[in-house]
Amino acid sequence: MELSDNALLRYSRHILLPEVGVTGQTRIAEASVLVVGAGGLGCPVALYLGASGVGQLWLADGDTVDLTNLQRQIGHATAAIGRNKADSLADSVRAINPGIDVVPLREVLTGSRLHDAVAAADLVVDASDNFATRHAVNRACVLHGKPLVSGAAIGFSGQLAAFDSRRADSPCYHCLFPETADEPEMRCADAGVFSPLVGVIGAMQAMEALKCLTQVGQPLVGRLLLWDGLQAEARTMRVPRDPSCPVCSPSARQTG
């Protein structure tokens, strides 16, 4: 596709970057991204991807906006209380950039609906808040060969990773957090979350997604970034692929 004069002006600060240029911005404009979750992480993800000109955004969330969300979920206004989050966030993205296609999916994606949405997207961003959804999204991404950017935030701590099953060296989410592990699940409603933390992690998820779409830089594939907001410290650790992973190993794919 050819960028219009208006698009060349709107995205000029991207185009000025030698790593991005017109070619990279065109890739962004031609891309479709599924964002699973329209809450604390999903809001900055969607707003930045929309502002950056991602051609089609699908925003999936079956929840409604609550007063307690407004401390951190910057894609929702006070007037949106009671509205579906996907609808509310879609309106916020359209207000920033009416030139892209934003599709709200007003449901918790499961089963065939999840697989259809993942299969239709070029990239998936997991901005959900529970392990069951993260593992379901991961399985769908591995099955359909779609890159996945996953993030999480609680208290003052956040984490971020990217997975790309098209790469032989890439682990999947299950390699990092086995579904059978007896991992206690903490939620914002119980443990609390520092407001800007979800913005920091969500913005980094958007950055990883755009890097993947434009094919610039070094993605976080095979690495986990850990952010300590209290100490303002970040560290990155290697995440190896599990050769016997029941989701992404060659034997699992053959039987799946």
C-alpha positions as CSV (number, residue, x, y, z in Angstrom):
1,M,0.0,0.0,0.0
2,E,1.1,3.6,-0.5
3,L,0.9,6.0,2.4
4,S,-1.2,9.1,1.8
5,D,0.2,12.6,2.2
6,N,-1.7,12.9,5.5
7,A,-0.2,9.6,6.7
8,L,3.3,10.8,5.7
9,L,2.8,13.9,7.9
10,R,1.1,12.1,10.8
11,Y,3.8,9.4,11.0
12,S,6.7,11.7,10.0
13,R,8.5,11.2,13.3
14,H,8.5,7.5,12.7
15,I,9.6,7.9,9.1
16,L,12.5,10.1,10.1
17,L,14.0,7.1,11.9
18,P,16.4,5.4,9.5
19,E,15.4,2.0,11.1
20,V,11.7,2.6,10.3
21,G,11.4,4.9,7.3
22,V,8.5,4.6,4.8
23,T,9.0,0.9,4.5
24,G,8.6,0.3,8.3
25,Q,5.6,2.6,8.5
26,T,3.9,0.9,5.6
27,R,4.4,-2.5,7.4
28,I,2.7,-1.0,10.4
29,A,-0.2,0.3,8.3
30,E,-0.7,-3.1,6.7
31,A,-0.6,-5.0,10.0
32,S,-3.4,-6.4,12.1
33,V,-2.9,-6.9,15.8
34,L,-5.1,-8.6,18.4
35,V,-4.9,-7.2,21.9
36,V,-6.3,-9.6,24.5
37,G,-7.4,-7.5,27.5
38,A,-8.5,-3.8,27.6
39,G,-7.4,-3.0,31.1
40,G,-4.3,-1.6,32.7
41,L,-1.9,-3.1,30.1
42,G,-4.2,-3.2,27.2
43,C,-5.0,0.5,27.4
44,P,-1.4,1.8,26.8
45,V,-0.8,-1.0,24.3
46,A,-3.9,-0.1,22.2
47,L,-3.4,3.7,22.5
48,Y,0.3,3.5,21.3
49,L,-0.4,0.9,18.5
50,G,-3.4,3.0,17.3
51,A,-1.4,6.2,17.4
52,S,1.4,4.5,15.6
53,G,-0.9,3.6,12.7
54,V,-1.4,-0.1,13.0
55,G,-4.0,-0.7,10.2
56,Q,-6.4,-3.0,12.1
57,L,-6.7,-3.4,15.9
58,W,-8.9,-6.0,17.5
59,L,-9.5,-5.3,21.2
60,A,-10.9,-8.2,23.2
61,D,-12.4,-7.9,26.7
62,G,-15.7,-9.1,28.2
63,D,-15.4,-6.9,31.3
64,T,-17.0,-3.5,32.1
65,V,-15.4,-0.4,33.3
66,D,-15.4,0.0,37.1
67,L,-14.5,3.1,39.2
68,T,-11.5,1.2,40.7
69,N,-10.1,0.8,37.2
70,L,-9.7,4.5,36.5
71,Q,-6.6,4.9,38.7
72,R,-4.5,3.2,36.0
73,Q,-6.6,2.2,33.0
74,I,-5.9,5.3,31.0
75,G,-8.0,4.3,28.0
76,H,-11.3,4.8,30.0
77,A,-12.9,8.0,31.2
78,T,-15.2,8.3,34.2
79,A,-18.1,8.6,31.9
80,A,-17.3,5.1,30.6
81,I,-18.2,3.4,34.0
82,G,-20.5,0.5,33.2
83,R,-19.5,0.3,29.5
84,N,-17.8,-2.7,28.0
85,K,-14.0,-2.1,28.1
86,A,-13.4,-3.1,24.5
87,D,-16.0,-0.6,23.4
88,S,-14.6,2.2,25.6
89,L,-11.0,1.6,24.6
90,A,-11.9,1.4,21.0
91,D,-13.5,4.9,21.2
92,S,-10.4,6.2,22.9
93,V,-8.1,4.8,20.1
94,R,-10.4,6.2,17.4
95,A,-10.3,9.6,19.0
96,I,-6.5,9.6,18.6
97,N,-6.5,8.1,15.1
98,P,-9.7,7.8,13.2
99,G,-7.8,6.6,10.1
100,I,-7.4,3.0,11.3
101,D,-9.8,0.1,11.8
102,V,-10.5,-0.6,15.5
103,V,-12.8,-3.6,16.2
104,P,-14.0,-4.2,19.7
105,L,-14.6,-7.9,20.6
106,R,-16.9,-7.7,23.6
107,E,-16.1,-11.1,25.1
108,V,-13.6,-13.3,26.8
109,L,-12.1,-15.1,23.8
110,T,-12.1,-18.9,24.2
111,G,-12.2,-22.0,22.1
112,S,-12.8,-21.4,18.4
113,R,-13.4,-17.7,18.8
114,L,-9.9,-17.3,20.3
115,H,-8.4,-19.4,17.5
116,D,-10.2,-17.5,14.8
117,A,-9.0,-14.2,16.2
118,V,-5.4,-15.3,16.6
119,A,-5.4,-16.9,13.1
120,A,-6.6,-13.6,11.5
121,A,-4.0,-11.4,13.2
122,D,-0.4,-10.8,12.3
123,L,0.6,-10.4,15.9
124,V,-1.0,-10.9,19.3
125,V,-0.4,-8.9,22.5
126,D,-1.4,-10.6,25.7
127,A,-2.6,-7.9,28.1
128,S,-4.7,-10.3,30.2
129,D,-4.6,-10.7,34.0
130,N,-4.8,-14.5,34.6
131,F,-2.8,-17.6,33.8
132,A,-5.7,-19.5,32.2
133,T,-6.1,-16.8,29.5
134,R,-2.3,-16.4,29.0
135,H,-1.9,-20.2,28.4
136,A,-4.9,-20.4,26.1
137,V,-3.5,-17.4,24.0
138,N,-0.1,-19.0,24.0
139,R,-1.4,-22.3,22.7
140,A,-3.3,-20.6,19.9
141,C,-0.3,-18.5,18.9
142,V,1.9,-21.6,18.7
143,L,-0.7,-23.5,16.7
144,H,-1.2,-20.7,14.2
145,G,2.5,-19.5,14.1
146,K,1.8,-16.0,15.4
147,P,4.3,-13.9,17.3
148,L,3.1,-13.1,20.9
149,V,4.1,-10.2,23.2
150,S,3.2,-11.0,26.8
151,G,3.3,-8.7,29.8
152,A,2.3,-8.7,33.5
153,A,2.3,-6.1,36.3
154,I,1.5,-6.3,40.0
155,G,2.4,-4.1,42.9
156,F,5.6,-2.3,41.8
157,S,6.9,-5.1,39.6
158,G,6.4,-5.9,36.0
159,Q,7.7,-8.4,33.4
160,L,7.8,-8.6,29.6
161,A,8.7,-11.3,27.1
162,A,8.2,-12.0,23.4
163,F,7.6,-15.4,21.8
164,D,7.7,-16.4,18.2
165,S,7.1,-20.0,17.3
166,R,8.2,-19.4,13.8
167,R,11.8,-19.3,15.2
168,A,13.4,-22.6,16.0
169,D,15.2,-21.0,19.0
170,S,12.1,-19.4,20.5
171,P,10.5,-20.7,23.7
172,C,6.8,-20.3,24.3
173,Y,5.0,-19.0,27.4
174,H,4.6,-22.5,28.7
175,C,8.3,-23.0,28.6
176,L,8.7,-20.0,30.9
177,F,5.6,-20.7,33.1
178,P,4.5,-24.4,32.9
179,E,0.8,-24.7,33.2
180,T,1.1,-27.5,35.7
181,A,3.2,-25.4,38.0
182,D,1.6,-24.6,41.4
183,E,2.0,-20.9,40.9
184,P,-0.1,-18.6,43.2
185,E,-2.0,-16.1,41.1
186,M,-2.0,-12.5,42.4
187,R,-4.4,-9.9,41.0
188,C,-4.6,-6.2,41.3
189,A,-7.9,-6.4,43.3
190,D,-6.1,-8.3,46.0
191,A,-2.4,-7.1,45.9
192,G,-2.8,-3.6,44.5
193,V,-0.8,-2.0,41.6
194,F,1.1,1.2,41.3
195,S,-0.6,3.3,38.7
196,P,2.3,4.1,36.3
197,L,3.6,0.5,36.4
198,V,1.0,-0.8,33.9
199,G,1.9,2.2,31.6
200,V,5.6,1.3,31.7
201,I,5.0,-2.4,30.9
202,G,2.2,-1.7,28.4
203,A,4.3,0.9,26.5
204,M,7.1,-1.6,26.3
205,Q,4.7,-4.3,25.0
206,A,3.7,-1.8,22.3
207,M,7.3,-1.2,21.5
208,E,8.1,-4.9,21.2
209,A,5.0,-5.3,18.9
210,L,6.1,-2.4,16.7
211,K,9.7,-3.8,16.5
212,C,8.3,-7.1,15.3
213,L,6.0,-5.5,12.8
214,T,8.7,-3.2,11.4
215,Q,11.4,-5.9,11.6
216,V,13.8,-3.5,13.5
217,G,16.0,-4.0,16.5
218,Q,16.4,-7.1,18.7
219,P,13.1,-8.5,20.0
220,L,12.8,-10.0,23.5
221,V,12.4,-13.5,22.0
222,G,14.1,-15.9,24.4
223,R,14.5,-13.3,27.1
224,L,12.4,-12.1,30.1
225,L,12.7,-8.5,31.1
226,L,12.0,-7.9,34.8
227,W,11.2,-4.3,36.0
228,D,11.5,-3.3,39.7
229,G,9.6,0.0,40.0
230,L,10.6,0.7,43.6
231,Q,14.3,0.5,42.8
232,A,14.0,1.7,39.2
233,E,16.0,-1.3,38.1
234,A,15.6,-3.6,35.1
235,R,17.3,-7.0,34.5
236,T,16.9,-9.4,31.6
237,M,17.3,-13.2,31.9
238,R,17.5,-15.8,29.3
239,V,14.6,-18.2,28.7
240,P,15.6,-21.4,27.0
241,R,13.2,-23.4,24.9
242,D,12.0,-26.6,26.7
243,P,12.7,-29.5,24.2
244,S,9.9,-31.5,25.9
245,C,7.4,-28.7,26.1
246,P,3.8,-30.1,25.7
247,V,2.9,-27.0,23.7
248,C,5.7,-26.0,21.4
249,S,8.0,-29.0,21.1
250,P,8.1,-30.8,17.6
251,S,6.4,-33.8,19.1
252,A,3.6,-31.7,20.6
253,R,3.0,-30.0,17.3
254,Q,2.8,-33.3,15.4
255,T,0.2,-34.7,17.9
256,G,-1.6,-31.3,18.1
